[in-house]
Amino acid sequence: MLKAVRREEAPVYHLPGRDWFLCIGPENTDAKNATLGVAVFPVGSAPEGHVHKGEEELIYIVSGHGELVTPEGTVVLAPGTSIYVPVGLHHATVSRGPEPLELISVFSPPVIPGSYEARAETPAEALTR
């Protein structure tokens, strides 16, 4: 079934160093093979990074500047840049400013938001703080 989700309707996950909006995924649509989200990293944010053990990640930079740091090297992030992150590659995102770094991420197969983080706050937990 066709479904549109506006960002303000998307569940928000407060992950280390960023907010991640679950726009499209099995949790809120009939999607079975991918998850699409928007991440917003405040200026100066530099979380430790993480590994996706079972998902490929595609990233598109919407606004802001920074770096994606991996053991294979560093990619400069600027609007219009697309990045492929293979399964199992540790990656950390650094937001340099002057505005927040905003990116779109697509995971295949679908990701469980925050499952790859040491500690992530779910939307339900956010409501209780």
Secondary structure, 3 states (H helix, E strand, C coil): CCCCCCHHHCCEEEECCEEEEEEECCCCCCCCCCEEEEEEECCCCCCCCECCCCCEEEEEEEECCEEEEECCEEEEECCCCEEEECCCCCEEEEECCCCCEEEEEEEECCCCCCCCCCCCECHHHHHCC
